[in-house]
Amino acid sequence: MHLIAIGRLRDGPEAELFARYNARLRPPLALTELPEGRGAPAEVKRREGAALLAALPDNAFAVAMDQGGAMPDSLRFAVLLERWLGLGRRVCFLIGGAEGLDAPVLARADASLSLGPMTWPHFLARAMLAEQVFRARSIASGHPYHRAGRPG
């Protein structure tokens, strides 16, 4: 699996949290960081979108992390991730910059996920995604999910 993201994560709590969950993954998420765009918001979004698409490997299964995407719970995400991994294509998560993902990126995406309706800092979103991927892989391997028996 691969995470392609706009922005370079500097040392700090977000980087440490991402590193903590990514280190638990076998294999860990490969990380490609792309520079943030400069200029007017529309131009930034266009440039960052073009950079994300250029970094996306051929035949990858692209998952756009977008506020308008699906919001599965952890159990459903585990099922989805296993299905995507079973396709034999490299699963790549795409995180845009402050302006979000450009329309061509969303059009190219094979799936779109949201971490919820609230706005999250893009660097924190990396850590949250890594944690959910770790959780999904744990669920898929049969590790007991601590919320499975929770009353609805």
N, C-alpha and C positions, 0 to 999 in steps of 0.2 A: 504494500500500500504506500501511497505517496501523498504528501500534503504540499500543495503549491499555494503560496501565500504572498500577498503584497506586503512589503515592509520587512525590515530587518529587526528581529527581536534582540534587544540588548539585555545585558545581565540585569536581573531583578526578579521580583517574586513571580511574575508571569512566566519568565523563562525557566525558572526553577520548577514551577508547577508543571509546565509542559514537559520538561526533561524527566521529571519524576514518573509521570504516566507513560511517556514514550519509552522509557527504559524498561517498563514492565511488559511491553508488547514484544512478541516474538513472531516475526522480526519487527523491529521498531519501524515507525513511519519514516520513510525517507522524506527529508524536508528540503524544498527549494524555496528560497526567499527571493523575491523580485523587488526592485526599487520602486518606491512610491513615485507616482507621476507628479508633474508640476504644471501649473497653469490654471485655466478656468476649469470649474468642476466637470463640465461635459467633456473637455479635452482630456482631463486626468482620467476619467472613467474609461474613455476610448483607448487611451494609451495603456492603462493597466490591463484592460480586457484583452488587448492584442498581445501583451506580454504573457498573460496567463495562457492564452490559446497557443502561443508559440512554445511554451514550456511543457505543454501537455503531450505526453508520448502518443505516438500513433496507436490507434485502436484501444486507447485507454477507456475505461468506464469512468466518466466524469461525473462527480457529485458536487453540484454547486451548493455552497453554504450561503443561503439567502433567506432573508426574513420572510419572504413569501413562500418558502418551501414547506414540505410536509413536516409535521411535528410528531413523529412516532414516539411512543414511550420506549423505555430501554429494552423491554422484551421484544417488541416489534422491530426495533432497530437491529437487534441481534439476528432476527430472522432475515431482514433485508440484507444485512451485511454478508451473511453466509450465502445468500442467493447470488449477490454480486460477485463474491469471491469465487463461486462455483462456475462463473461464466468463462473463466480462463483468460480474462482480460485484466490488466493492471487497474486497480481501483485508485482513483486520484480525487482527493478532496480539494476544492478550489475555494480560497478565502480572498475576497477582494479587499480593496482599501476603504478609506473613509467614505468614498462616494458610492460604494457598493459595486455590484457586478454589472458590466455592460450587457446590453441585449444579446449580442452575438455569443457571449459566454453562456448565458442562460439558454439560448437556443441550442448550443452544442451539448449542453449537459444531458446526461442520460437520466439523472435524478437530481432532485433539489431538496435540501433539508434545511430546516430552521432550528435554531437553539431556543426558540420561543419568540413571542411578540415583543419582548423588551429589546432595546438596543444594547449590545455588548461591545466593549472595546475589542478590536480585531485581535490584539495580542492575547487577551483573555479567552477569546473564542477558540484559539489554538489549543489551549490547555483543556477547555471544556470538551472539545472534540476528541482529543487524545484520551481523556478519561472515559468518554462514552464508547470509543472504539475498544479500549481495554475492557470495559464492562461487558460489551457485546461479545467479545471473544471469550471472556470468562463464562458467560451464560451459555454460549455455544459449546463450550468444552464440558458442560455439565456441572460447573461450580454452582452451588446453591445461590439463588438470587434472593437477597434478604427482603425484598418487597413482594415476592411472589405470593405470600400468604396474607398479605395486608387486606383487611376488609375494605370493600368498595364503598 
